[in-house]
Amino acid sequence: MHLSIILPVLNEDKNLSRTLKSLQSYRKQGHEIIVVDGRSEDASIDIARALADHTLQTNPGRARQMNAGAAIATGDLLLFLHADTRLPETAIDQIQALFDKQQSAANLWGRFDVRLSSDKIIFRIVEKLINLRSRLFSIATGDQAIFIQASLFRRINGFPEIDLMEDIAISRRLRQHTLPACLSAQVITSSRRWEKQGVIATIVLMWKLRLLYFIGISPSRLAKMYYPEKIS
């Protein structure tokens, strides 16, 4: 199995170097790292050029960036990783086992369990609820390091290029082919948004956004609610 790890980034120089350094062992094993920068205003692009196999720049938009990375990927399987998320040490072994078992089906996709970076007890509860919801509803979030067999990704035409909820949207597409593999190994992702905005406020916001999305509110309107700092 040849793996392509695709990172969409935007002004992530504080996290990107650490994340990419943690992935260098994968490069030594023959896997590739692709960073797609959304025209960052910090040092993200320079860090990526030094530590990735391929570095692209596109207009910002996570779905757009991930699709651009997938377009040049050579791997049998694509793994989409946020710049503030670290893979577990057993990631390759677990994905390889799934790939060997399900390759003939050509429908493999899945995600890892998530662990939030804060040591506070409240975050253990939050992450358990995130992982439980993912298993119950077969929906993967971007923080869970979604992986998709390349042939399946192309067959469903990749991520819908919407401003928010691209992970929910692609999960819907993928569920039409097969249910996700839910790996219990944990990726560690930053709890910075939760700590900055408050745990309860963030939970309420996320459930509100998902509800509005499911009843048909446009992702562009939802993005303005999720990223209020971008509104001038």
C-alpha positions as CSV (number, residue, x, y, z in Angstrom):
1,M,0.0,0.0,0.0
2,H,1.2,3.5,-0.9
3,L,-0.2,6.2,1.2
4,S,-0.7,9.9,0.3
5,I,-1.0,12.1,3.3
6,I,-2.7,15.4,2.3
7,L,-2.6,18.5,4.6
8,P,-4.7,21.6,3.9
9,V,-3.2,24.5,5.7
10,L,-3.8,28.2,6.2
11,N,-1.6,30.2,8.5
12,E,-0.5,27.2,10.5
13,D,3.2,27.7,10.9
14,K,2.9,27.3,14.7
15,N,1.7,23.7,14.3
16,L,2.8,22.7,10.8
17,S,6.5,22.1,11.5
18,R,5.8,19.8,14.4
19,T,3.2,17.8,12.5
20,L,5.4,17.4,9.4
21,K,8.4,16.4,11.4
22,S,6.3,13.7,13.0
23,L,5.5,12.4,9.5
24,Q,9.1,12.1,8.2
25,S,9.2,8.4,9.1
26,Y,6.3,7.8,6.7
27,R,8.4,9.4,3.9
28,K,11.2,7.0,4.7
29,Q,8.8,4.1,4.2
30,G,7.9,5.4,0.7
31,H,4.7,7.2,1.5
32,E,4.2,10.8,0.3
33,I,3.2,14.0,2.0
34,I,1.3,16.7,0.1
35,V,0.7,20.1,1.6
36,V,-1.8,22.4,0.0
37,D,-1.5,26.0,1.3
38,G,-4.5,28.4,1.0
39,R,-2.3,31.4,0.5
40,S,-1.0,31.7,4.0
41,E,0.4,35.0,5.3
42,D,2.8,33.4,7.6
43,A,5.7,30.9,7.1
44,S,3.5,27.9,6.4
45,I,4.6,27.6,2.7
46,D,8.3,27.7,3.5
47,I,7.9,25.1,6.2
48,A,6.0,22.8,3.8
49,R,8.6,23.1,1.0
50,A,11.3,21.9,3.4
51,L,9.4,18.9,4.9
52,A,6.9,17.7,2.3
53,D,7.2,15.9,-1.0
54,H,4.8,18.2,-2.8
55,T,3.6,21.7,-2.0
56,L,0.8,23.5,-3.7
57,Q,-1.0,26.8,-3.3
58,T,-4.7,27.4,-4.1
59,N,-7.3,29.8,-3.1
60,P,-8.4,29.1,0.5
61,G,-11.1,26.6,1.2
62,R,-10.4,23.3,2.9
63,A,-12.4,21.2,0.5
64,R,-10.8,22.9,-2.5
65,Q,-7.3,22.4,-1.0
66,M,-7.9,18.7,-0.3
67,N,-9.2,18.1,-3.8
68,A,-6.2,19.8,-5.3
69,G,-3.9,17.6,-3.2
70,A,-5.8,14.5,-4.1
71,A,-5.5,15.4,-7.8
72,I,-1.7,15.0,-7.8
73,A,-1.6,12.1,-5.2
74,T,-0.1,8.8,-6.4
75,G,-1.1,6.7,-3.4
76,D,-3.5,3.8,-3.3
77,L,-5.1,5.4,-0.3
78,L,-5.5,9.1,0.7
79,L,-5.3,10.4,4.2
80,F,-6.5,13.9,5.0
81,L,-4.8,15.4,8.0
82,H,-5.2,18.7,9.7
83,A,-2.0,20.7,10.5
84,D,-2.8,20.6,14.2
85,T,-3.5,16.8,14.4
86,R,-1.0,14.0,15.1
87,L,-1.3,10.5,13.9
88,P,-1.0,7.5,16.3
89,E,2.2,5.5,16.0
90,T,0.2,2.5,14.8
91,A,-1.6,4.4,12.0
92,I,0.2,2.8,9.1
93,D,-0.1,-0.7,10.5
94,Q,-3.8,-0.4,11.2
95,I,-4.6,1.1,7.8
96,Q,-2.4,-1.5,6.0
97,A,-4.3,-4.3,7.8
98,L,-7.6,-2.8,6.5
99,F,-6.2,-2.3,3.1
100,D,-5.0,-5.9,2.8
101,K,-8.3,-7.2,4.0
102,Q,-10.6,-5.0,1.9
103,Q,-8.6,-4.1,-1.2
104,S,-10.8,-6.3,-3.5
105,A,-13.9,-4.3,-2.5
106,A,-12.3,-1.0,-3.6
107,N,-14.6,0.8,-1.1
108,L,-12.4,1.3,1.9
109,W,-12.7,4.5,3.9
110,G,-12.6,5.4,7.6
111,R,-11.2,7.5,10.4
112,F,-9.5,7.3,13.8
113,D,-10.9,8.0,17.2
114,V,-10.0,11.5,18.3
115,R,-8.3,12.7,21.5
116,L,-8.3,16.5,22.3
117,S,-4.9,17.8,23.4
118,S,-5.9,19.4,26.7
119,D,-5.4,17.3,29.9
120,K,-8.7,18.6,31.5
121,I,-11.2,15.9,32.4
122,I,-14.0,17.7,30.5
123,F,-12.2,17.0,27.2
124,R,-12.2,13.2,27.9
125,I,-15.9,13.4,28.0
126,V,-16.2,15.5,24.8
127,E,-13.9,13.3,22.8
128,K,-15.8,10.2,23.9
129,L,-19.0,11.8,22.7
130,I,-17.5,12.8,19.4
131,N,-16.2,9.2,18.8
132,L,-19.5,7.7,19.8
133,R,-21.5,10.0,17.6
134,S,-19.2,9.1,14.7
135,R,-19.8,5.4,15.2
136,L,-23.6,5.7,15.6
137,F,-24.2,7.9,12.6
138,S,-21.2,6.8,10.3
139,I,-20.0,10.3,9.9
140,A,-16.3,11.2,10.1
141,T,-15.1,14.7,11.0
142,G,-11.9,16.2,9.6
143,D,-10.2,16.1,13.0
144,Q,-10.4,12.3,12.9
145,A,-8.0,12.0,10.0
146,I,-10.3,10.7,7.3
147,F,-8.7,8.1,4.9
148,I,-10.3,7.0,1.6
149,Q,-9.2,4.5,-1.0
150,A,-8.1,6.7,-4.0
151,S,-10.2,4.9,-6.5
152,L,-13.3,5.4,-4.3
153,F,-12.4,9.1,-3.8
154,R,-12.3,9.7,-7.5
155,R,-15.5,7.7,-8.1
156,I,-17.5,10.0,-5.8
157,N,-15.8,13.1,-7.3
158,G,-14.0,14.0,-4.1
159,F,-15.0,16.6,-1.5
160,P,-18.0,18.8,-2.3
161,E,-16.3,22.3,-2.6
162,I,-18.4,24.0,0.0
163,D,-17.4,26.5,2.7
164,L,-18.1,24.3,5.7
165,M,-19.3,20.8,6.5
166,E,-17.3,19.2,3.7
167,D,-16.5,16.3,6.0
168,I,-20.2,15.7,6.7
169,A,-21.0,16.0,3.0
170,I,-18.3,13.5,1.9
171,S,-19.4,11.1,4.6
172,R,-22.8,11.1,3.1
173,R,-21.4,10.3,-0.3
174,L,-19.2,7.5,1.0
175,R,-21.9,5.9,3.1
176,Q,-23.7,5.1,-0.1
177,H,-20.9,2.7,-0.9
178,T,-20.0,1.3,2.5
179,L,-19.8,2.1,6.2
180,P,-16.6,3.6,7.6
181,A,-13.9,1.7,9.3
182,C,-13.8,3.3,12.8
183,L,-10.3,2.7,14.2
184,S,-9.9,2.9,18.0
185,A,-6.4,4.3,17.8
186,Q,-6.4,8.0,18.6
187,V,-5.2,11.0,16.7
188,I,-4.4,13.9,18.9
189,T,-5.9,17.1,17.8
190,S,-5.7,20.6,19.2
191,S,-8.3,21.7,21.7
192,R,-7.5,25.4,21.0
193,R,-10.9,26.3,19.7
194,W,-12.7,24.6,22.6
195,E,-10.5,26.3,25.1
196,K,-10.8,29.7,23.5
197,Q,-14.5,29.7,23.0
198,G,-15.5,27.5,25.9
199,V,-16.5,23.9,25.9
200,I,-20.3,24.3,26.3
201,A,-20.4,27.2,23.8
202,T,-18.5,25.2,21.2
203,I,-20.7,22.1,21.7
204,V,-23.8,24.2,21.2
205,L,-22.4,25.9,18.2
206,M,-21.4,22.7,16.5
207,W,-24.8,21.0,17.1
208,K,-26.5,24.2,15.9
209,L,-24.4,24.3,12.7
210,R,-25.1,20.6,12.0
211,L,-28.8,21.0,12.5
212,L,-28.9,24.0,10.2
213,Y,-26.9,22.1,7.6
214,F,-29.3,19.1,7.7
215,I,-32.3,21.4,7.2
216,G,-30.8,23.0,4.2
217,I,-29.0,26.2,5.3
218,S,-26.2,27.0,2.9
219,P,-22.6,26.1,4.0
220,S,-21.6,29.7,3.1
221,R,-24.0,31.1,5.7
222,L,-22.8,28.5,8.2
223,A,-19.1,29.4,7.6
224,K,-19.9,33.0,8.6
225,M,-21.2,31.7,11.9
226,Y,-18.2,29.4,12.4
227,Y,-15.6,31.9,11.4
228,P,-17.0,35.2,12.6
229,E,-13.4,36.7,12.8
230,K,-13.3,36.6,9.0
231,I,-16.3,39.0,8.7
232,S,-15.1,42.5,8.3
